[in-house]
Amino acid sequence: MKKPSGGEKGRYRKKRKYELGRPPTLTKLGESEERRFVRVRGGNHKIRLKKAVYVNVAIPAEGRSRKVKILDVIETPSNPQYAKSNIITKGTIVRTEIGIVKITSRPGQDGTLNGILVESSTR
């Protein structure tokens, strides 16, 4: 907000404990899966996926899902640098054993990787 003189108004208070955030999880592609349990407000728990190997892929043509291995991170729309570092977030496009998959889950919140098959690789 601005004052009548055009200057910026100062904050009326600092952040409260319940308004503080946490650093991002930055789930990476690894050799073995690794999860962390975090206590959150209200005594609940979130499962953070630190390292991922597999993704649960929904295959629309077959009407079923499969657990497949991730080979490579192709593109991350949220941050182009993430693809170079093999960091997986929601919306990331990865190469798997059965084709190109788009991630639909939030690994830092859910503790799992779910995705939908975008392009099938024919062998």
N, CA, C and O atoms as a GROMACS GRO file, in nm:
protein
  492
    1MET      N    1   0.084  -0.119   0.000
    1MET     CA    2   0.000   0.000   0.000
    1MET      C    3   0.088   0.124   0.000
    1MET      O    4   0.203   0.122   0.043
    2LYS      N    5   0.029   0.232  -0.050
    2LYS     CA    6   0.102   0.358  -0.059
    2LYS      C    7   0.042   0.462   0.035
    2LYS      O    8  -0.079   0.462   0.062
    3LYS      N    9   0.128   0.549   0.085
    3LYS     CA   10   0.083   0.663   0.165
    3LYS      C   11   0.033   0.772   0.070
    3LYS      O   12   0.063   0.769  -0.049
    4PRO      N   13  -0.044   0.869   0.122
    4PRO     CA   14  -0.089   0.979   0.036
    4PRO      C   15   0.026   1.054  -0.031
    4PRO      O   16   0.009   1.111  -0.139
    5SER      N   17   0.143   1.053   0.033
    5SER     CA   18   0.259   1.121  -0.024
    5SER      C   19   0.324   1.039  -0.137
    5SER      O   20   0.410   1.090  -0.209
    6GLY      N   21   0.283   0.913  -0.152
    6GLY     CA   22   0.338   0.828  -0.256
    6GLY      C   23   0.438   0.726  -0.204
    6GLY      O   24   0.480   0.637  -0.278
    7GLY      N   25   0.478   0.738  -0.076
    7GLY     CA   26   0.572   0.644  -0.018
    7GLY      C   27   0.508   0.511   0.018
    7GLY      O   28   0.386   0.501   0.031
    8GLU      N   29   0.592   0.409   0.035
    8GLU     CA   30   0.542   0.276   0.073
    8GLU      C   31   0.511   0.271   0.222
    8GLU      O   32   0.584   0.327   0.304
    9LYS      N   33   0.401   0.204   0.256
    9LYS     CA   34   0.368   0.181   0.397
    9LYS      C   35   0.447   0.062   0.446
    9LYS      O   36   0.471  -0.033   0.370
   10GLY      N   37   0.488   0.065   0.572
   10GLY     CA   38   0.560  -0.048   0.629
   10GLY      C   39   0.466  -0.160   0.668
   10GLY      O   40   0.345  -0.140   0.678
   11ARG      N   41   0.523  -0.279   0.691
   11ARG     CA   42   0.442  -0.392   0.737
   11ARG      C   43   0.392  -0.365   0.878
   11ARG      O   44   0.462  -0.304   0.959
   12TYR      N   45   0.270  -0.411   0.906
   12TYR     CA   46   0.215  -0.385   1.038
   12TYR      C   47   0.253  -0.493   1.139
   12TYR      O   48   0.236  -0.474   1.259
   13ARG      N   49   0.305  -0.606   1.090
   13ARG     CA   50   0.353  -0.709   1.181
   13ARG      C   51   0.444  -0.804   1.105
   13ARG      O   52   0.448  -0.804   0.982
   14LYS      N   53   0.519  -0.887   1.180
   14LYS     CA   54   0.603  -0.988   1.120
   14LYS      C   55   0.522  -1.114   1.092
   14LYS      O   56   0.405  -1.123   1.131
   15LYS      N   57   0.584  -1.210   1.025
   15LYS     CA   58   0.515  -1.336   1.001
   15LYS      C   59   0.496  -1.412   1.131
   15LYS      O   60   0.582  -1.412   1.218
   16ARG      N   61   0.381  -1.476   1.143
   16ARG     CA   62   0.354  -1.563   1.257
   16ARG      C   63   0.413  -1.701   1.229
   16ARG      O   64   0.446  -1.734   1.115
   17LYS      N   65   0.425  -1.782   1.332
   17LYS     CA   66   0.482  -1.916   1.320
   17LYS      C   67   0.406  -1.998   1.215
   17LYS      O   68   0.467  -2.071   1.136
   18TYR      N   69   0.272  -1.986   1.215
   18TYR     CA   70   0.192  -2.066   1.123
   18TYR      C   71   0.197  -2.012   0.979
   18TYR      O   72   0.146  -2.077   0.889
   19GLU      N   73   0.256  -1.896   0.957
   19GLU     CA   74   0.267  -1.840   0.823
   19GLU      C   75   0.402  -1.870   0.757
   19GLU      O   76   0.422  -1.840   0.639
   20LEU      N   77   0.492  -1.928   0.834
   20LEU     CA   78   0.625  -1.956   0.779
   20LEU      C   79   0.620  -2.075   0.684
   20LEU      O   80   0.543  -2.168   0.705
   21GLY      N   81   0.702  -2.071   0.581
   21GLY     CA   82   0.710  -2.182   0.486
   21GLY      C   83   0.834  -2.265   0.512
   21GLY      O   84   0.911  -2.237   0.604
   22ARG      N   85   0.853  -2.369   0.431
   22ARG     CA   86   0.972  -2.452   0.440
   22ARG      C   87   1.044  -2.448   0.306
   22ARG      O   88   0.982  -2.418   0.204
   23PRO      N   89   1.172  -2.478   0.305
   23PRO     CA   90   1.243  -2.482   0.177
   23PRO      C   91   1.188  -2.594   0.088
   23PRO      O   92   1.136  -2.693   0.140
   24PRO      N   93   1.198  -2.579  -0.045
   24PRO     CA   94   1.145  -2.682  -0.134
   24PRO      C   95   1.219  -2.814  -0.119
   24PRO      O   96   1.336  -2.817  -0.081
   25THR      N   97   1.150  -2.924  -0.150
   25THR     CA   98   1.206  -3.057  -0.133
   25THR      C   99   1.310  -3.090  -0.239
   25THR      O  100   1.412  -3.154  -0.210
   26LEU      N  101   1.284  -3.047  -0.362
   26LEU     CA  102   1.374  -3.074  -0.476
   26LEU      C  103   1.402  -3.224  -0.492
   26LEU      O  104   1.515  -3.270  -0.473
   27THR      N  105   1.298  -3.297  -0.526
   27THR     CA  106   1.309  -3.441  -0.550
   27THR      C  107   1.402  -3.468  -0.667
   27THR      O  108   1.383  -3.413  -0.776
   28LYS      N  109   1.502  -3.554  -0.645
   28LYS     CA  110   1.600  -3.584  -0.749
   28LYS      C  111   1.584  -3.725  -0.801
   28LYS      O  112   1.531  -3.813  -0.732
   29LEU      N  113   1.631  -3.747  -0.922
   29LEU     CA  114   1.636  -3.880  -0.980
   29LEU      C  115   1.757  -3.951  -0.921
   29LEU      O  116   1.869  -3.899  -0.929
   30GLY      N  117   1.737  -4.070  -0.861
   30GLY     CA  118   1.847  -4.139  -0.794
   30GLY      C  119   1.848  -4.287  -0.820
   30GLY      O  120   1.768  -4.339  -0.898
   31GLU      N  121   1.941  -4.357  -0.753
   31GLU     CA  122   1.953  -4.503  -0.768
   31GLU      C  123   1.856  -4.577  -0.676
   31GLU      O  124   1.814  -4.688  -0.708
   32SER      N  125   1.822  -4.516  -0.562
   32SER     CA  126   1.727  -4.577  -0.469
   32SER      C  127   1.632  -4.470  -0.418
   32SER      O  128   1.666  -4.352  -0.414
   33GLU      N  129   1.511  -4.514  -0.381
   33GLU     CA  130   1.411  -4.418  -0.334
   33GLU      C  131   1.438  -4.379  -0.190
   33GLU      O  132   1.481  -4.462  -0.110
   34GLU      N  133   1.412  -4.253  -0.157
   34GLU     CA  134   1.433  -4.203  -0.022
   34GLU      C  135   1.319  -4.109   0.013
   34GLU      O  136   1.288  -4.016  -0.062
   35ARG      N  137   1.258  -4.133   0.129
   35ARG     CA  138   1.146  -4.050   0.175
   35ARG      C  139   1.176  -3.993   0.314
   35ARG      O  140   1.250  -4.053   0.392
   36ARG      N  141   1.117  -3.878   0.344
   36ARG     CA  142   1.128  -3.817   0.476
   36ARG      C  143   0.988  -3.787   0.527
   36ARG      O  144   0.903  -3.741   0.452
   37PHE      N  145   0.966  -3.812   0.655
   37PHE     CA  146   0.839  -3.780   0.719
   37PHE      C  147   0.856  -3.648   0.792
   37PHE      O  148   0.951  -3.630   0.868
   38VAL      N  149   0.764  -3.555   0.768
   38VAL     CA  150   0.771  -3.422   0.827
   38VAL      C  151   0.643  -3.396   0.904
   38VAL      O  152   0.533  -3.415   0.853
   39ARG      N  153   0.659  -3.351   1.030
   39ARG     CA  154   0.541  -3.314   1.107
   39ARG      C  155   0.501  -3.173   1.066
   39ARG      O  156   0.584  -3.082   1.059
   40VAL      N  157   0.372  -3.157   1.038
   40VAL     CA  158   0.322  -3.026   0.995
   40VAL      C  159   0.219  -2.976   1.097
   40VAL      O  160   0.190  -3.045   1.195
   41ARG      N  161   0.166  -2.859   1.074
   41ARG     CA  162   0.073  -2.796   1.167
   41ARG      C  163  -0.047  -2.886   1.194
   41ARG      O  164  -0.104  -2.945   1.102
   42GLY      N  165  -0.084  -2.895   1.319
   42GLY     CA  166  -0.196  -2.979   1.358
   42GLY      C  167  -0.154  -3.120   1.392
   42GLY      O  168  -0.239  -3.206   1.418
   43GLY      N  169  -0.024  -3.147   1.394
   43GLY     CA  170   0.025  -3.280   1.428
   43GLY      C  171   0.016  -3.379   1.314
   43GLY      O  172   0.043  -3.498   1.333
   44ASN      N  173  -0.020  -3.332   1.195
   44ASN     CA  174  -0.029  -3.421   1.079
   44ASN      C  175   0.111  -3.445   1.022
   44ASN      O  176   0.208  -3.384   1.065
   45HIS      N  177   0.118  -3.534   0.925
   45HIS     CA  178   0.247  -3.567   0.863
   45HIS      C  179   0.238  -3.554   0.712
   45HIS      O  180   0.135  -3.583   0.652
   46LYS      N  181   0.347  -3.509   0.653
   46LYS     CA  182   0.363  -3.509   0.508
   46LYS      C  183   0.480  -3.602   0.478
   46LYS      O  184   0.576  -3.609   0.554
   47ILE      N  185   0.471  -3.671   0.366
   47ILE     CA  186   0.581  -3.757   0.324
   47ILE      C  187   0.649  -3.686   0.207
   47ILE      O  188   0.587  -3.661   0.104
   48ARG      N  189   0.775  -3.655   0.225
   48ARG     CA  190   0.851  -3.588   0.120
   48ARG      C  191   0.937  -3.690   0.048
   48ARG      O  192   1.013  -3.764   0.110
   49LEU      N  193   0.926  -3.695  -0.084
   49LEU     CA  194   1.006  -3.786  -0.166
   49LEU      C  195   1.135  -3.713  -0.201
   49LEU      O  196   1.133  -3.616  -0.278
   50LYS      N  197   1.248  -3.759  -0.146
   50LYS     CA  198   1.377  -3.694  -0.168
   50LYS      C  199   1.444  -3.746  -0.296
   50LYS      O  200   1.499  -3.668  -0.374
   51LYS      N  201   1.439  -3.879  -0.316
   51LYS     CA  202   1.498  -3.940  -0.435
   51LYS      C  203   1.396  -4.035  -0.496
   51LYS      O  204   1.326  -4.107  -0.424
   52ALA      N  205   1.387  -4.035  -0.628
   52ALA     CA  206   1.288  -4.117  -0.698
   52ALA      C  207   1.356  -4.205  -0.801
   52ALA      O  208   1.457  -4.168  -0.861
   53VAL      N  209   1.298  -4.324  -0.821
   53VAL     CA  210   1.346  -4.417  -0.923
   53VAL      C  211   1.231  -4.455  -1.016
   53VAL      O  212   1.249  -4.467  -1.137
   54TYR      N  213   1.111  -4.475  -0.958
   54TYR     CA  214   0.995  -4.523  -1.033
   54TYR      C  215   0.883  -4.420  -1.035
   54TYR      O  216   0.876  -4.331  -0.949
   55VAL      N  217   0.796  -4.433  -1.136
   55VAL     CA  218   0.677  -4.350  -1.146
   55VAL      C  219   0.558  -4.441  -1.179
   55VAL      O  220   0.570  -4.535  -1.257
   56ASN      N  221   0.443  -4.411  -1.118
   56ASN     CA  222   0.319  -4.483  -1.149
   56ASN      C  223   0.257  -4.414  -1.270
   56ASN      O  224   0.215  -4.299  -1.261
   57VAL      N  225   0.250  -4.484  -1.382
   57VAL     CA  226   0.206  -4.424  -1.507
   57VAL      C  227   0.066  -4.471  -1.543
   57VAL      O  228   0.041  -4.591  -1.553
   58ALA      N  229  -0.025  -4.376  -1.563
   58ALA     CA  230  -0.159  -4.406  -1.614
   58ALA      C  231  -0.151  -4.412  -1.765
   58ALA      O  232  -0.103  -4.319  -1.830
   59ILE      N  233  -0.199  -4.524  -1.822
   59ILE     CA  234  -0.194  -4.542  -1.967
   59ILE      C  235  -0.338  -4.534  -2.018
   59ILE      O  236  -0.414  -4.630  -2.005
   60PRO      N  237  -0.376  -4.419  -2.077
   60PRO     CA  238  -0.516  -4.400  -2.118
   60PRO      C  239  -0.564  -4.502  -2.220
   60PRO      O  240  -0.680  -4.544  -2.214
   61ALA      N  241  -0.479  -4.543  -2.314
   61ALA     CA  242  -0.520  -4.637  -2.418
   61ALA      C  243  -0.558  -4.773  -2.360
   61ALA      O  244  -0.649  -4.839  -2.409
   62GLU      N  245  -0.487  -4.815  -2.255
   62GLU     CA  246  -0.513  -4.946  -2.194
   62GLU      C  247  -0.610  -4.937  -2.077
   62GLU      O  248  -0.668  -5.038  -2.037
   63GLY      N  249  -0.629  -4.817  -2.023
   63GLY     CA  250  -0.720  -4.800  -1.909
   63GLY      C  251  -0.665  -4.858  -1.780
   63GLY      O  252  -0.741  -4.899  -1.693
   64ARG      N  253  -0.532  -4.862  -1.766
   64ARG     CA  254  -0.470  -4.914  -1.645
   64ARG      C  255  -0.343  -4.837  -1.615
   64ARG      O  256  -0.304  -4.747  -1.690
   65SER      N  257  -0.277  -4.873  -1.504
   65SER     CA  258  -0.154  -4.806  -1.464
   65SER      C  259  -0.041  -4.907  -1.448
   65SER      O  260  -0.066  -5.025  -1.423
   66ARG      N  261   0.082  -4.860  -1.464
   66ARG     CA  262   0.200  -4.944  -1.446
   66ARG      C  263   0.307  -4.868  -1.371
   66ARG      O  264   0.316  -4.745  -1.381
   67LYS      N  265   0.388  -4.941  -1.296
   67LYS     CA  266   0.501  -4.882  -1.227
   67LYS      C  267   0.623  -4.903  -1.316
   67LYS      O  268   0.664  -5.017  -1.340
   68VAL      N  269   0.683  -4.793  -1.364
   68VAL     CA  270   0.795  -4.804  -1.456
   68VAL      C  271   0.914  -4.720  -1.407
   68VAL      O  272   0.898  -4.627  -1.328
   69LYS      N  273   1.031  -4.756  -1.455
   69LYS     CA  274   1.154  -4.690  -1.414
   69LYS      C  275   1.176  -4.561  -1.494
   69LYS      O  276   1.151  -4.557  -1.615
   70ILE      N  277   1.221  -4.456  -1.426
   70ILE     CA  278   1.253  -4.329  -1.491
   70ILE      C  279   1.395  -4.337  -1.544
   70ILE      O  280   1.487  -4.377  -1.473
   71LEU      N  281   1.413  -4.300  -1.670
   71LEU     CA  282   1.544  -4.303  -1.732
   71LEU      C  283   1.611  -4.165  -1.730
   71LEU      O  284   1.732  -4.154  -1.707
   72ASP      N  285   1.532  -4.059  -1.756
   72ASP     CA  286   1.591  -3.926  -1.770
   72ASP      C  287   1.485  -3.818  -1.750
   72ASP      O  288   1.366  -3.842  -1.773
   73VAL      N  289   1.529  -3.700  -1.705
   73VAL     CA  290   1.441  -3.584  -1.694
   73VAL      C  291   1.459  -3.501  -1.821
   73VAL      O  292   1.570  -3.458  -1.851
   74ILE      N  293   1.351  -3.480  -1.895
   74ILE     CA  294   1.360  -3.408  -2.022
   74ILE      C  295   1.338  -3.258  -2.003
   74ILE      O  296   1.420  -3.177  -2.047
   75GLU      N  297   1.228  -3.222  -1.937
   75GLU     CA  298   1.192  -3.080  -1.926
   75GLU      C  299   1.117  -3.056  -1.796
   75GLU      O  300   1.036  -3.139  -1.754
   76THR      N  301   1.144  -2.940  -1.734
   76THR     CA  302   1.071  -2.898  -1.615
   76THR      C  303   1.019  -2.756  -1.638
   76THR      O  304   1.099  -2.662  -1.638
   77PRO      N  305   0.888  -2.739  -1.659
   77PRO     CA  306   0.834  -2.607  -1.692
   77PRO      C  307   0.853  -2.503  -1.580
   77PRO      O  308   0.866  -2.384  -1.608
   78SER      N  309   0.855  -2.548  -1.454
   78SER     CA  310   0.865  -2.451  -1.344
   78SER      C  311   1.002  -2.384  -1.338
   78SER      O  312   1.012  -2.269  -1.295
   79ASN      N  313   1.108  -2.456  -1.380
   79ASN     CA  314   1.242  -2.399  -1.377
   79ASN      C  315   1.331  -2.476  -1.475
   79ASN      O  316   1.356  -2.595  -1.454
   80PRO      N  317   1.379  -2.411  -1.581
   80PRO     CA  318   1.462  -2.481  -1.681
   80PRO      C  319   1.590  -2.542  -1.622
   80PRO      O  320   1.643  -2.639  -1.676
   81GLN      N  321   1.640  -2.485  -1.513
   81GLN     CA  322   1.763  -2.537  -1.451
   81GLN      C  323   1.739  -2.673  -1.384
   81GLN      O  324   1.832  -2.752  -1.370
   82TYR      N  325   1.615  -2.700  -1.344
   82TYR     CA  326   1.583  -2.826  -1.276
   82TYR      C  327   1.608  -2.946  -1.367
   82TYR      O  328   1.652  -3.051  -1.320
   83ALA      N  329   1.579  -2.933  -1.497
   83ALA     CA  330   1.597  -3.046  -1.589
   83ALA      C  331   1.744  -3.086  -1.597
   83ALA      O  332   1.776  -3.204  -1.605
   84LYS      N  333   1.833  -2.987  -1.594
   84LYS     CA  334   1.977  -3.016  -1.599
   84LYS      C  335   2.024  -3.087  -1.473
   84LYS      O  336   2.116  -3.169  -1.478
   85SER      N  337   1.960  -3.056  -1.359
   85SER     CA  338   1.998  -3.114  -1.230
   85SER      C  339   1.921  -3.241  -1.197
   85SER      O  340   1.939  -3.297  -1.089
   86ASN      N  341   1.834  -3.288  -1.289
   86ASN     CA  342   1.749  -3.406  -1.267
   86ASN      C  343   1.657  -3.390  -1.147
   86ASN      O  344   1.639  -3.483  -1.069
   87ILE      N  345   1.597  -3.271  -1.131
   87ILE     CA  346   1.502  -3.243  -1.023
   87ILE      C  347   1.361  -3.258  -1.079
   87ILE      O  348   1.330  -3.205  -1.186
   88ILE      N  349   1.276  -3.330  -1.004
   88ILE     CA  350   1.140  -3.362  -1.050
   88ILE      C  351   1.038  -3.286  -0.967
   88ILE      O  352   1.038  -3.294  -0.844
   89THR      N  353   0.949  -3.212  -1.035
   89THR     CA  354   0.838  -3.142  -0.970
   89THR      C  355   0.711  -3.174  -1.049
   89THR      O  356   0.716  -3.248  -1.147
   90LYS      N  357   0.599  -3.118  -1.006
   90LYS     CA  358   0.475  -3.138  -1.080
   90LYS      C  359   0.488  -3.073  -1.217
   90LYS      O  360   0.536  -2.960  -1.228
   91GLY      N  361   0.445  -3.143  -1.321
   91GLY     CA  362   0.452  -3.092  -1.456
   91GLY      C  363   0.579  -3.131  -1.530
   91GLY      O  364   0.591  -3.106  -1.650
   92THR      N  365   0.674  -3.193  -1.460
   92THR     CA  366   0.799  -3.235  -1.522
   92THR      C  367   0.772  -3.345  -1.624
   92THR      O  368   0.689  -3.433  -1.602
   93ILE      N  369   0.843  -3.339  -1.736
   93ILE     CA  370   0.831  -3.441  -1.839
   93ILE      C  371   0.956  -3.530  -1.832
   93ILE      O  372   1.068  -3.482  -1.842
   94VAL      N  373   0.932  -3.661  -1.814
   94VAL     CA  374   1.042  -3.756  -1.797
   94VAL      C  375   1.036  -3.865  -1.904
   94VAL      O  376   0.930  -3.894  -1.959
   95ARG      N  377   1.152  -3.925  -1.932
   95ARG     CA  378   1.160  -4.039  -2.024
   95ARG      C  379   1.162  -4.165  -1.940
   95ARG      O  380   1.241  -4.176  -1.847
   96THR      N  381   1.075  -4.260  -1.972
   96THR     CA  382   1.068  -4.386  -1.899
   96THR      C  383   1.089  -4.502  -1.996
   96THR      O  384   1.114  -4.483  -2.115
   97GLU      N  385   1.078  -4.623  -1.942
   97GLU     CA  386   1.095  -4.743  -2.023
   97GLU      C  387   0.985  -4.758  -2.128
   97GLU      O  388   1.008  -4.820  -2.232
   98ILE      N  389   0.866  -4.703  -2.102
   98ILE     CA  390   0.755  -4.719  -2.196
   98ILE      C  391   0.727  -4.593  -2.278
   98ILE      O  392   0.643  -4.596  -2.368
   99GLY      N  393   0.796  -4.483  -2.249
   99GLY     CA  394   0.776  -4.362  -2.329
   99GLY      C  395   0.787  -4.235  -2.246
   99GLY      O  396   0.842  -4.236  -2.136
  100ILE      N  397   0.734  -4.126  -2.300
  100ILE     CA  398   0.739  -3.993  -2.237
  100ILE      C  399   0.620  -3.979  -2.142
  100ILE      O  400   0.506  -4.007  -2.178
  101VAL      N  401   0.649  -3.936  -2.018
  101VAL     CA  402   0.546  -3.926  -1.913
  101VAL      C  403   0.549  -3.787  -1.852
  101VAL      O  404   0.656  -3.731  -1.827
  102LYS      N  405   0.429  -3.731  -1.827
  102LYS     CA  406   0.418  -3.602  -1.759
  102LYS      C  407   0.376  -3.629  -1.614
  102LYS      O  408   0.279  -3.701  -1.589
  103ILE      N  409   0.449  -3.571  -1.519
  103ILE     CA  410   0.421  -3.593  -1.376
  103ILE      C  411   0.300  -3.511  -1.334
  103ILE      O  412   0.293  -3.391  -1.361
  104THR      N  413   0.204  -3.577  -1.268
  104THR     CA  414   0.080  -3.510  -1.226
  104THR      C  415   0.070  -3.493  -1.074
  104THR      O  416  -0.018  -3.422  -1.026
  105SER      N  417   0.159  -3.557  -0.998
  105SER     CA  418   0.154  -3.546  -0.852
  105SER      C  419   0.261  -3.448  -0.804
  105SER      O  420   0.349  -3.408  -0.879
  106ARG      N  421   0.251  -3.412  -0.676
  106ARG     CA  422   0.349  -3.323  -0.614
  106ARG      C  423   0.436  -3.406  -0.520
  106ARG      O  424   0.395  -3.433  -0.407
  107PRO      N  425   0.555  -3.447  -0.564
  107PRO     CA  426   0.637  -3.540  -0.485
  107PRO      C  427   0.680  -3.486  -0.349
  107PRO      O  428   0.700  -3.564  -0.256
  108GLY      N  429   0.694  -3.356  -0.336
  108GLY     CA  430   0.732  -3.297  -0.208
  108GLY      C  431   0.618  -3.295  -0.108
  108GLY      O  432   0.641  -3.275   0.011
  109GLN      N  433   0.495  -3.315  -0.155
  109GLN     CA  434   0.377  -3.313  -0.069
  109GLN      C  435   0.320  -3.454  -0.048
  109GLN      O  436   0.278  -3.489   0.063
  110ASP      N  437   0.318  -3.534  -0.155
  110ASP     CA  438   0.251  -3.664  -0.154
  110ASP      C  439   0.343  -3.780  -0.119
  110ASP      O  440   0.298  -3.878  -0.060
  111GLY      N  441   0.470  -3.770  -0.156
  111GLY     CA  442   0.562  -3.880  -0.132
  111GLY      C  443   0.559  -3.986  -0.240
  111GLY      O  444   0.624  -4.090  -0.226
  112THR      N  445   0.484  -3.962  -0.348
  112THR     CA  446   0.480  -4.056  -0.460
  112THR      C  447   0.492  -3.980  -0.591
  112THR      O  448   0.472  -3.859  -0.596
  113LEU      N  449   0.526  -4.053  -0.697
  113LEU     CA  450   0.530  -3.995  -0.830
  113LEU      C  451   0.423  -4.062  -0.914
  113LEU      O  452   0.429  -4.183  -0.938
  114ASN      N  453   0.326  -3.984  -0.958
  114ASN     CA  454   0.223  -4.032  -1.049
  114ASN      C  455   0.236  -3.953  -1.178
  114ASN      O  456   0.273  -3.836  -1.175
  115GLY      N  457   0.204  -4.016  -1.290
  115GLY     CA  458   0.213  -3.947  -1.418
  115GLY      C  459   0.120  -4.007  -1.519
  115GLY      O  460   0.058  -4.111  -1.496
  116ILE      N  461   0.111  -3.939  -1.634
  116ILE     CA  462   0.026  -3.987  -1.742
  116ILE      C  463   0.113  -4.001  -1.868
  116ILE      O  464   0.197  -3.916  -1.895
  117LEU      N  465   0.091  -4.107  -1.942
  117LEU     CA  466   0.169  -4.134  -2.063
  117LEU      C  467   0.132  -4.033  -2.170
  117LEU      O  468   0.015  -4.022  -2.208
  118VAL      N  469   0.231  -3.959  -2.219
  118VAL     CA  470   0.209  -3.858  -2.321
  118VAL      C  471   0.240  -3.914  -2.459
  118VAL      O  472   0.165  -3.895  -2.555
  119GLU      N  473   0.353  -3.985  -2.467
  119GLU     CA  474   0.397  -4.039  -2.595
  119GLU      C  475   0.458  -4.177  -2.572
  119GLU      O  476   0.553  -4.193  -2.495
  120SER      N  477   0.402  -4.275  -2.641
  120SER     CA  478   0.450  -4.413  -2.624
  120SER      C  479   0.571  -4.438  -2.713
  120SER      O  480   0.576  -4.392  -2.827
  121SER      N  481   0.669  -4.512  -2.659
  121SER     CA  482   0.785  -4.549  -2.741
  121SER      C  483   0.757  -4.687  -2.801
  121SER      O  484   0.729  -4.782  -2.728
  122THR      N  485   0.766  -4.698  -2.932
  122THR     CA  486   0.742  -4.825  -2.999
  122THR      C  487   0.874  -4.895  -3.022
  122THR      O  488   0.968  -4.835  -3.073
  123ARG      N  489   0.880  -5.020  -2.986
  123ARG     CA  490   1.005  -5.098  -3.000
  123ARG      C  491   0.991  -5.199  -3.110
  123ARG      O  492   1.085  -5.273  -3.137
   0.00000   0.00000   0.00000
